[in-house]
Structures are given as C-alpha cells and as structure tokens.
C-alpha cells in the first residue's frame, strides 16, 4: 500500500469514526462509485477527500477539481494528500493550477504544498511561479518563511539559471541564506 494512502486512510478512519461508508469507500474498486461521491450532495469532507485521492492514484481525471480544492485547504495533511494524488493523476491542467495557487498572494499561507508539487512535476510553469512566490517572500518581516524556503529548495532542485537573480537576493536573508547557497550550487554555471 502507498505510504501516503496508508496515512490518509488512518487519518480519515478517525475522522469518519470508522463508519461503514468509510469502509466501503476504502474497499471499493469501482471508480464510478468513487466519482459519484464527488458530485453527490451532502457527502462529508472525509468521503470526498478519500474518493478524490483514490481516483487521483488511479489516474482518473474526474478527481482533478476536488484535488485542486483540497490542495488549497487550510488543513496541511489534506493539502499534502491532494498534492500526492495530483502528482500521480497525470492531468495536464495540474501544473497551471498549482502555479496559480502558489502565486496567489491572498492564499500564500497555503502555498507550501502547491510549491512542492510544482517542483515534483518539473513543469514549465514551475520556475516562473517559484521565482514570483519567492520574490514576494523577500520583503522585510514576511511571515511565510516555510514557503520561501520551499521555493529556494525547489529552485535549486530544478536547477534553472533563471532562478539565479532571486536566489542571490535570498542570500541577504539569514533564514534563507544557507539554503540559497546550496540552491545556487545546484544551478549549472553559465559559459
């Protein structure tokens, strides 16, 4: 069993009080039944999350909208599960949605998982979105250092020379300086 699925199952089993409906959703292999949970009115959040996650792992694109909503949720475990499923979904809209969430200044408190997802996807949208998000985090007294650090680390992982200027700016921030040095070291030297 996928480790992320195991973690999600344990968390949602508690949230659902191990209801018979939960056990049915965990056990079913019927993708149509899982997809129905996403559109039926009155379904609890745990049921929608479980159905969307399982559909995402099965590369069923009917999960896309629900997973994107969960990626931007206030609860970090839901965001992490959604990012995991979106990375496996294979939907071409995923990178654009993650970039929109990562760069949405009104929702920056929830940008950590979209940033990490962009790095995992290595999509064309990743580097510009991470540069934009990091540049905004370099303001004095910005409270979103975890997001900034994820951008720095992600830009290093992606190794794109376009990140050099913003990583050089990050060197001036004590919380980011060490990670920025490592990230700059991962970017191939220009000739």
Backbone torsions as a table, in degrees:
resi	resn	phi	psi	omega
1	UNK	NA	136.6	175.7
2	UNK	-55.1	132.8	-177.2
3	UNK	-61.0	-39.3	178.2
4	UNK	-65.5	-38.1	176.7
5	UNK	-65.0	-40.6	178.9
6	UNK	-62.0	-45.8	179.8
7	UNK	-62.8	-46.3	178.5
8	UNK	-61.3	-43.8	-179.0
9	UNK	-61.3	-44.4	178.9
10	UNK	-62.8	-45.1	-179.5
11	UNK	-63.2	-45.6	-177.2
12	UNK	-76.0	-26.1	174.7
13	UNK	-61.0	-43.0	177.8
14	UNK	-66.7	-44.3	-178.4
15	UNK	-62.5	-35.2	-178.3
16	UNK	-89.4	-0.4	-174.7
17	UNK	57.6	36.1	178.2
18	UNK	50.6	43.5	-178.3
19	UNK	-67.1	157.9	175.4
20	UNK	-58.7	-34.0	178.5
21	UNK	-63.6	-39.5	177.3
22	UNK	-61.9	-49.0	-178.5
23	UNK	-60.4	-36.7	177.6
24	UNK	-64.7	-44.1	-179.3
25	UNK	-66.4	-34.9	177.8
26	UNK	-68.4	-37.6	-172.6
27	UNK	-85.6	-25.7	-171.9
28	UNK	-70.8	146.1	171.6
29	UNK	-109.5	7.0	-177.5
30	UNK	-84.4	102.7	-178.2
31	UNK	-64.7	-32.3	177.5
32	UNK	-65.9	-37.8	177.6
33	UNK	-65.2	-40.7	177.7
34	UNK	-65.2	-43.5	179.6
35	UNK	-63.5	-34.5	179.1
36	UNK	-62.7	-33.7	179.3
37	UNK	-61.2	-31.1	-177.7
38	UNK	-73.9	-20.7	-176.3
39	UNK	-113.0	-14.7	180.0
40	UNK	-72.9	133.1	177.6
41	UNK	-68.1	151.0	174.3
42	UNK	82.6	4.3	179.4
43	UNK	-74.4	135.8	177.5
44	UNK	-68.6	158.1	-178.4
45	UNK	-58.1	-40.7	-179.1
46	UNK	-60.4	-36.8	-179.7
47	UNK	-69.5	-42.8	178.6
48	UNK	-63.7	-41.9	179.8
49	UNK	-64.4	-44.9	-180.0
50	UNK	-63.5	-44.7	180.0
51	UNK	-63.9	-45.6	-179.1
52	UNK	-63.8	-41.9	179.8
53	UNK	-61.7	-48.0	-178.4
54	UNK	-65.1	-38.8	176.6
55	UNK	-65.5	-39.6	178.1
56	UNK	-60.6	-44.2	178.2
57	UNK	-64.4	-28.5	179.3
58	UNK	-86.6	5.8	-179.2
59	UNK	59.1	35.0	177.6
60	UNK	-96.1	111.5	-172.6
61	UNK	-68.6	-6.5	175.1
62	UNK	-65.1	-14.5	-179.3
63	UNK	-85.2	-11.5	-169.4
64	UNK	-53.3	-56.5	-174.9
65	UNK	-60.6	-43.8	179.6
66	UNK	-63.8	-40.8	179.8
67	UNK	-66.8	-37.3	178.0
68	UNK	-65.6	-41.1	176.2
69	UNK	-61.2	-42.0	179.5
70	UNK	-69.3	-30.0	178.1
71	UNK	-63.3	-25.0	-177.3
72	UNK	-107.2	22.0	-177.3
73	UNK	-80.5	156.9	180.0
74	UNK	-75.3	-13.0	-177.9
75	UNK	-96.6	109.8	-175.5
76	UNK	-54.1	-39.0	177.9
77	UNK	-62.1	-34.1	176.3
78	UNK	-66.4	-41.8	178.4
79	UNK	-61.5	-44.3	-178.9
80	UNK	-63.5	-43.2	178.9
81	UNK	-64.7	-41.8	179.5
82	UNK	-64.0	-41.9	178.9
83	UNK	-61.8	-42.0	179.2
84	UNK	-60.3	-47.3	-179.1
85	UNK	-68.0	-40.2	179.1
86	UNK	-62.9	-36.2	179.3
87	UNK	-64.5	-25.9	-178.9
88	UNK	-99.2	-11.3	-176.4
89	UNK	-64.6	-41.1	-179.7
90	UNK	79.7	22.4	179.4
91	UNK	-88.6	128.3	-177.2
92	UNK	-65.7	-13.8	179.5
93	UNK	-81.7	-11.2	-171.5
94	UNK	-61.6	-48.5	-176.9
95	UNK	-62.7	-40.9	179.9
96	UNK	-64.4	-41.6	178.4
97	UNK	-65.8	-43.7	179.0
98	UNK	-63.8	-39.1	178.5
99	UNK	-65.1	-40.5	178.2
100	UNK	-63.4	-40.8	179.0
101	UNK	-70.3	-40.1	-178.9
102	UNK	-65.4	-32.3	-176.1
103	UNK	-98.2	0.1	179.9
104	UNK	-77.1	104.8	-175.2
105	UNK	-64.2	-25.4	178.7
106	UNK	-74.1	-18.2	-177.9
107	UNK	-121.6	24.7	-175.0
108	UNK	-60.6	-26.1	178.8
109	UNK	-61.9	-20.8	-178.1
110	UNK	-111.4	18.7	-174.0
111	UNK	-85.2	-10.1	-174.6
112	UNK	-57.7	-50.1	-177.5
113	UNK	-72.0	-37.7	172.2
114	UNK	-60.2	-37.8	177.7
115	UNK	-62.4	-48.9	-179.8
116	UNK	-62.9	-36.9	178.1
117	UNK	-64.4	-42.4	178.3
118	UNK	-58.2	-41.0	179.2
119	UNK	-64.9	-43.6	-179.9
120	UNK	-63.3	-38.9	-178.4
121	UNK	-72.8	-28.1	-177.1
122	UNK	52.8	38.0	-178.5
123	UNK	-81.7	161.1	178.8
124	UNK	-56.7	-28.1	-179.3
125	UNK	-74.0	-16.3	-170.1
126	UNK	-63.1	-55.9	-174.3
127	UNK	-62.4	-49.9	178.5
128	UNK	-59.4	-39.4	-179.6
129	UNK	-67.0	-42.9	179.6
130	UNK	-67.0	-37.6	177.1
131	UNK	-62.9	-47.3	179.5
132	UNK	-59.8	-47.7	-178.1
133	UNK	-64.3	-44.7	179.9
134	UNK	-64.6	-44.3	-178.9
135	UNK	-56.1	-40.6	178.6
136	UNK	-68.3	-27.1	-178.5
137	UNK	-81.5	-8.1	-177.3
138	UNK	-86.0	6.5	176.0
139	UNK	-72.6	150.8	179.0
140	UNK	-59.0	138.7	175.4
141	UNK	63.2	25.9	176.7
142	UNK	-68.2	128.7	-176.0
143	UNK	-82.8	-2.3	-172.8
144	UNK	-103.4	55.4	-177.2
145	UNK	-66.1	-32.9	179.0
146	UNK	-63.9	-38.4	176.9
147	UNK	-66.0	-44.3	179.1
148	UNK	-61.0	-44.2	-179.7
149	UNK	-64.1	-39.5	177.1
150	UNK	-63.4	-37.1	176.8
151	UNK	-65.8	-45.8	179.8
152	UNK	-59.4	-51.4	-179.9
153	UNK	-60.3	-42.3	-179.2
154	UNK	-64.5	-41.5	178.7
155	UNK	-64.8	-35.5	175.1
156	UNK	-65.3	-42.9	178.9
157	UNK	-61.7	-41.3	-178.4
158	UNK	-73.7	-26.5	173.4
159	UNK	62.1	33.6	-177.1
160	UNK	-96.0	129.4	-177.2
161	UNK	-61.5	-22.9	178.2
162	UNK	-61.5	-19.9	-178.2
163	UNK	-82.4	-12.0	-175.1
164	UNK	-53.2	-49.7	-177.6
165	UNK	-59.9	-46.0	-177.6
166	UNK	-71.4	-32.5	175.3
167	UNK	-67.9	-36.0	175.1
168	UNK	-64.0	-37.7	175.8
169	UNK	-64.8	-36.5	-179.2
170	UNK	-66.4	-22.6	178.4
171	UNK	-59.3	-26.6	-178.6
172	UNK	-78.0	-5.5	-178.2
173	UNK	-106.3	112.7	-174.4
174	UNK	-52.6	-36.6	-178.5
175	UNK	-69.0	-25.9	-174.8
176	UNK	-106.9	-13.6	-169.6
177	UNK	-57.1	-48.3	-177.7
178	UNK	-62.2	-44.5	179.1
179	UNK	-66.0	-36.0	179.5
180	UNK	-66.1	-38.9	177.1
181	UNK	-61.0	-46.5	178.8
182	UNK	-61.4	-43.7	-178.7
183	UNK	-63.5	-44.2	178.5
184	UNK	-62.2	-34.1	178.2
185	UNK	-67.4	-19.7	-179.2
186	UNK	-90.7	-10.6	179.8
187	UNK	-87.0	125.2	-179.2
188	UNK	-57.8	141.7	179.4
189	UNK	-67.7	141.4	178.4
190	UNK	-82.8	144.1	179.2
191	UNK	-113.0	NA	NA
